Amino acid sequence: MLRLKTLTIIFAITVLPSCAIKPWVQSYERGILADPIMAFEQHPASTRFINHVYEAREAARGAEGSAGGGCGCN
């Protein structure tokens, strides 16, 4: 029983701190994330136009993952 408690304490000390989350991006990492290669689309203006045409035809306003709540406000 003592061995089980000892193993549990060793596990808690070694493994659980690796589950900690860093909630912010470091300043030197922001340049990498702002790289144009990280964009979802290659041509944002043409993608916006195609989405506008799709919304007008299909009456699917906001179906492309736009931000906003369920109340209708953006």
DSSP file (Angstrom, degrees, kcal/mol; ACC not computed):
  #  RESIDUE AA STRUCTURE BP1 BP2  ACC     N-H-->O    O-->H-N    N-H-->O    O-->H-N    TCO  KAPPA ALPHA  PHI   PSI    X-CA   Y-CA   Z-CA
    1    1 A M     >        0   0    0      0, 0.0     4,-1.9     0, 0.0     5,-0.2   0.000 360.0 360.0 360.0 -39.0    0.0    0.0    0.0
    2    2 A L  H  >  +     0   0    0      1,-0.2     4,-2.2     2,-0.2     5,-0.1   0.872 360.0  54.0 -65.5 -36.6    2.9    2.4    0.8
    3    3 A R  H  > S+     0   0    0      2,-0.2     4,-2.5     1,-0.2    -1,-0.2   0.888 106.7  51.5 -65.0 -39.2    4.4    1.6   -2.6
    4    4 A L  H  > S+     0   0    0      2,-0.2     4,-2.2     1,-0.2    -2,-0.2   0.904 110.7  47.9 -65.1 -41.6    1.2    2.5   -4.4
    5    5 A K  H  X S+     0   0    0     -4,-1.9     4,-2.3     2,-0.2    -2,-0.2   0.901 111.6  50.6 -64.8 -40.5    1.0    5.8   -2.6
    6    6 A T  H  X S+     0   0    0     -4,-2.2     4,-2.4     2,-0.2    -2,-0.2   0.918 111.3  47.4 -64.1 -43.9    4.6    6.5   -3.4
    7    7 A L  H  X S+     0   0    0     -4,-2.5     4,-2.5     2,-0.2    -1,-0.2   0.877 111.1  52.1 -65.2 -37.2    4.1    5.7   -7.1
    8    8 A T  H  X S+     0   0    0     -4,-2.2     4,-2.5     2,-0.2    -2,-0.2   0.910 110.8  47.1 -65.3 -42.0    1.0    7.9   -7.1
    9    9 A I  H  X S+     0   0    0     -4,-2.3     4,-2.2     2,-0.2    -2,-0.2   0.909 112.5  49.1 -66.4 -41.9    2.9   10.9   -5.6
   10   10 A I  H  X S+     0   0    0     -4,-2.4     4,-2.1     2,-0.2     5,-0.3   0.907 112.0  49.6 -63.3 -41.5    5.8   10.4   -8.1
   11   11 A F  H  X>S+     0   0    0     -4,-2.5     4,-2.8     1,-0.2     5,-0.8   0.931 111.2  48.7 -61.5 -45.9    3.3   10.3  -11.0
   12   12 A A  H  <5S+     0   0    0     -4,-2.5     4,-0.4     1,-0.2    -2,-0.2   0.876 113.1  47.5 -63.4 -37.8    1.6   13.4   -9.8
   13   13 A I  H  <5S+     0   0    0     -4,-2.2    -1,-0.2    -5,-0.2    -2,-0.2   0.862 122.3  32.6 -72.7 -35.6    4.9   15.3   -9.4
   14   14 A T  H  <5S+     0   0    0     -4,-2.1     4,-0.2    -5,-0.2    -2,-0.2   0.862 126.7  30.9 -92.4 -38.2    6.3   14.3  -12.8
   15   15 A V  T ><5S+     0   0    0     -4,-2.8     3,-1.3    -5,-0.3     4,-0.3   0.888 108.0  60.4 -94.2 -42.3    3.3   14.0  -15.2
   16   16 A L  G > <S+     0   0    0     -5,-0.8     3,-1.7    -4,-0.4    -3,-0.1   0.837  97.1  59.1 -63.5 -35.7    0.7   16.5  -14.0
   17   17 A P  G >  S+     0   0    0      0, 0.0     3,-1.3     0, 0.0    -1,-0.3   0.766  95.5  65.9 -64.2 -20.3    2.8   19.7  -14.4
   18   18 A S  G <  S+     0   0    0     -3,-1.3    -2,-0.2     1,-0.2    -3,-0.1   0.631  91.0  65.1 -73.6 -10.9    3.2   18.8  -18.1
   19   19 A C  G <  S+     0   0    0     -3,-1.7    -1,-0.2    -4,-0.3    -3,-0.1   0.404  74.6 121.9 -88.6   2.0   -0.5   19.4  -18.5
   20   20 A A    <   -     0   0    0     -3,-1.3     2,-0.5    -4,-0.1     0, 0.0  -0.376  56.0-139.4 -67.2 144.4   -0.2   23.1  -17.7
   21   21 A I        -     0   0    0     -2,-0.1    -2,-0.1     2,-0.0    -1,-0.1  -0.898   3.6-145.0-111.0 132.0   -1.4   25.4  -20.4
   22   22 A K        -     0   0    0     -2,-0.5    -2,-0.0     1,-0.1     0, 0.0  -0.865  14.0-161.8 -91.1 113.8    0.3   28.6  -21.4
   23   23 A P        +     0   0    0      0, 0.0     2,-0.3     0, 0.0    -1,-0.1   0.423  62.4  57.7 -82.0   3.4   -2.6   31.0  -22.2
   24   24 A W  S    S-     0   0    0      0, 0.0     2,-0.5     0, 0.0    -2,-0.0  -0.908  76.7-118.8-133.7 160.1   -0.6   33.5  -24.3
   25   25 A V        -     0   0    0     -2,-0.3     5,-0.1     1,-0.0     2,-0.0  -0.817  35.7-118.8 -95.6 132.6    1.5   33.7  -27.4
   26   26 A Q    >>  -     0   0    0     -2,-0.5     3,-1.1     1,-0.1     4,-0.8  -0.303  23.2-114.3 -68.6 157.0    5.1   34.9  -26.8
   27   27 A S  T 34 S+     0   0    0      1,-0.3     3,-0.5     2,-0.2     4,-0.5   0.830 115.7  53.4 -65.5 -32.4    6.1   38.0  -28.6
   28   28 A Y  T 34 S+     0   0    0      1,-0.2     4,-0.3     2,-0.1    -1,-0.3   0.642 105.7  55.8 -77.9 -12.5    8.7   36.2  -30.8
   29   29 A E  T <> S+     0   0    0     -3,-1.1     4,-1.7     1,-0.1     3,-0.3   0.628  88.7  75.8 -90.2 -15.9    6.0   33.7  -31.9
   30   30 A R  H  X S+     0   0    0     -4,-0.8     4,-1.7    -3,-0.5    -1,-0.1   0.840  89.0  57.5 -67.7 -32.9    3.6   36.4  -33.2
   31   31 A G  H  4 S+     0   0    0     -4,-0.5    -1,-0.2     1,-0.2    -2,-0.1   0.865 106.6  49.3 -64.5 -35.6    5.6   37.0  -36.4
   32   32 A I  H >4 S+     0   0    0     -4,-0.3     3,-1.1    -3,-0.3    -2,-0.2   0.900 111.8  47.9 -69.7 -40.5    5.3   33.3  -37.3
   33   33 A L  H 3< S+     0   0    0     -4,-1.7    -2,-0.2     1,-0.2    -1,-0.2   0.763 107.9  55.7 -73.0 -24.0    1.6   33.3  -36.8
   34   34 A A  T 3< S+     0   0    0     -4,-1.7    -1,-0.2    -5,-0.2    -2,-0.2   0.383  79.0 123.8 -88.2   4.5    1.1   36.5  -38.8
   35   35 A D  S X  S-     0   0    0     -3,-1.1     3,-2.1     1,-0.1     4,-0.2  -0.406  70.4-126.4 -64.7 138.3    2.9   35.0  -41.8
   36   36 A P  G >  S+     0   0    0      0, 0.0     3,-1.7     0, 0.0    -1,-0.1   0.758 106.9  69.4 -59.6 -23.9    0.7   35.1  -45.0
   37   37 A I  G 3  S+     0   0    0      1,-0.3    -2,-0.1     3,-0.0    -4,-0.1   0.722  90.8  62.6 -66.9 -18.4    1.1   31.3  -45.4
   38   38 A M  G <  S+     0   0    0     -3,-2.1    -1,-0.3    -6,-0.1     2,-0.1   0.470  79.9 111.9 -85.0  -1.9   -1.0   30.9  -42.3
   39   39 A A  S <  S-     0   0    0     -3,-1.7     3,-0.0    -4,-0.2    -5,-0.0  -0.371  70.3-132.9 -71.7 151.4   -4.1   32.5  -44.0
   40   40 A F  S    S+     0   0    0      1,-0.1     2,-0.3    -2,-0.1    -1,-0.1   0.854  89.7  32.9 -73.0 -35.2   -7.1   30.3  -44.8
   41   41 A E        -     0   0    0      1,-0.1    -1,-0.1    -3,-0.0    -2,-0.1  -0.910  68.1-141.6-124.5 152.1   -7.4   31.6  -48.3
   42   42 A Q  S    S+     0   0    0     -2,-0.3    -1,-0.1     1,-0.3    -3,-0.0   0.866  99.0  33.5 -78.0 -36.0   -4.9   32.8  -50.8
   43   43 A H     >  -     0   0    0      1,-0.1     4,-2.1     2,-0.0    -1,-0.3  -0.841  66.9-177.9-123.3  91.6   -7.0   35.7  -52.2
   44   44 A P  H  > S+     0   0    0      0, 0.0     4,-2.2     0, 0.0     5,-0.2   0.843  80.7  53.5 -63.3 -34.7   -9.1   37.2  -49.4
   45   45 A A  H  > S+     0   0    0      2,-0.2     4,-1.9     1,-0.2     5,-0.1   0.936 112.2  43.0 -67.5 -44.8  -10.9   39.7  -51.7
   46   46 A S  H  > S+     0   0    0      1,-0.2     4,-2.5     2,-0.2    -1,-0.2   0.861 113.0  53.3 -69.7 -33.5  -12.0   37.2  -54.2
   47   47 A T  H  X S+     0   0    0     -4,-2.1     4,-2.3     2,-0.2    -1,-0.2   0.901 108.3  50.3 -65.8 -40.0  -13.1   34.7  -51.5
   48   48 A R  H  X S+     0   0    0     -4,-2.2     4,-2.0     2,-0.2    -2,-0.2   0.897 111.0  49.5 -63.1 -40.0  -15.2   37.4  -49.9
   49   49 A F  H  X S+     0   0    0     -4,-1.9     4,-2.3     2,-0.2    -2,-0.2   0.926 110.9  48.5 -65.6 -45.1  -16.8   38.2  -53.3
   50   50 A I  H  X S+     0   0    0     -4,-2.5     4,-2.4     1,-0.2    -2,-0.2   0.899 111.5  50.6 -62.8 -40.4  -17.6   34.5  -53.9
   51   51 A N  H  X S+     0   0    0     -4,-2.3     4,-2.4     2,-0.2    -1,-0.2   0.875 109.1  52.0 -64.5 -36.6  -19.1   34.1  -50.4
   52   52 A H  H  X S+     0   0    0     -4,-2.0     4,-2.1     2,-0.2    -2,-0.2   0.920 110.6  47.2 -64.6 -43.9  -21.2   37.2  -51.0
   53   53 A V  H  X S+     0   0    0     -4,-2.3     4,-2.3     2,-0.2     5,-0.2   0.912 112.5  50.1 -64.1 -42.1  -22.6   35.7  -54.3
   54   54 A Y  H  X S+     0   0    0     -4,-2.4     4,-2.8     1,-0.2     6,-0.4   0.913 110.5  49.5 -62.8 -42.9  -23.2   32.4  -52.5
   55   55 A E  H  X>S+     0   0    0     -4,-2.4     4,-1.1     1,-0.2     5,-0.7   0.884 111.9  48.8 -64.0 -38.1  -25.1   34.1  -49.7
   56   56 A A  H  <5S+     0   0    0     -4,-2.1    -1,-0.2     2,-0.2    -2,-0.2   0.886 117.1  41.0 -70.1 -38.3  -27.2   36.1  -52.1
   57   57 A R  H  <5S+     0   0    0     -4,-2.3    -2,-0.2     1,-0.2    -3,-0.2   0.923 124.2  33.9 -74.9 -45.2  -28.1   33.0  -54.2
   58   58 A E  H  <5S-     0   0    0     -4,-2.8    -1,-0.2    -5,-0.2    -2,-0.2   0.483  97.6-127.5 -93.0  -3.7  -28.7   30.5  -51.5
   59   59 A A  T  <5 +     0   0    0     -4,-1.1     2,-0.3    -5,-0.2    -3,-0.2   0.892  65.5 137.8  55.0  41.0  -30.1   32.9  -48.9
   60   60 A A    > < -     0   0    0     -5,-0.7     3,-1.7    -6,-0.4     2,-0.2  -0.491  32.5-175.9-114.1  58.9  -27.5   31.5  -46.5
   61   61 A R  T 3  S+     0   0    0     -2,-0.3    -9,-0.1     1,-0.3    -5,-0.0  -0.380  70.3   3.0 -62.9 125.5  -26.4   34.7  -44.8
   62   62 A G  T >> S+     0   0    0     -2,-0.2     3,-0.6     1,-0.1     4,-0.6   0.621  87.3 127.5  78.5  14.5  -23.5   34.1  -42.4
   63   63 A A  T <4  +     0   0    0     -3,-1.7    -2,-0.1     1,-0.2    -1,-0.1   0.421  54.8  78.1 -83.5   3.6  -23.2   30.4  -43.2
   64   64 A E  T 34 S-     0   0    0     -4,-0.1    -1,-0.2   -13,-0.0    -2,-0.0   0.051 120.8 -86.5-101.3  25.2  -19.5   30.8  -43.9
   65   65 A G  T <4  +     0   0    0     -3,-0.6    -2,-0.1     1,-0.2     2,-0.1   0.798  68.7 168.7  81.1  29.0  -18.3   30.9  -40.2
   66   66 A S     <  -     0   0    0     -4,-0.6    -1,-0.2     1,-0.1     2,-0.1  -0.370  37.2-103.5 -74.4 156.9  -18.7   34.6  -39.7
   67   67 A A        +     0   0    0      7,-0.1     2,-0.2    -2,-0.1    -1,-0.1  -0.401  67.9  90.1 -78.7 155.3  -18.5   36.0  -36.2
   68   68 A G        -     0   0    0     -2,-0.1     6,-0.2     3,-0.0     2,-0.1  -0.593  63.4 -92.1 138.6 162.7  -21.6   37.1  -34.2
   69   69 A G    >   -     0   0    0      4,-1.2     3,-0.8    -2,-0.2     0, 0.0  -0.256  41.1 -97.3 -95.5-175.1  -24.1   35.8  -31.8
   70   70 A G  T 3  S+     0   0    0      1,-0.2    -1,-0.1     2,-0.1    -2,-0.0   0.492 109.5  78.4 -81.1  -3.4  -27.5   34.2  -32.3
   71   71 A C  T 3  S-     0   0    0      2,-0.2    -1,-0.2     1,-0.0     3,-0.1   0.586 109.6-109.2 -84.3  -8.3  -29.2   37.6  -31.6
   72   72 A G  S <  S+     0   0    0     -3,-0.8     2,-0.3     1,-0.4    -2,-0.1   0.394  80.0 120.6  97.9  -3.1  -28.5   38.9  -35.1
   73   73 A C              0   0    0      1,-0.1    -4,-1.2     0, 0.0    -1,-0.4  -0.723 360.0 360.0 -96.3 146.8  -25.9   41.5  -34.1
   74   74 A N              0   0    0     -2,-0.3    -1,-0.1    -6,-0.2    -7,-0.1   0.387 360.0 360.0-111.8 360.0  -22.4   41.4  -35.4
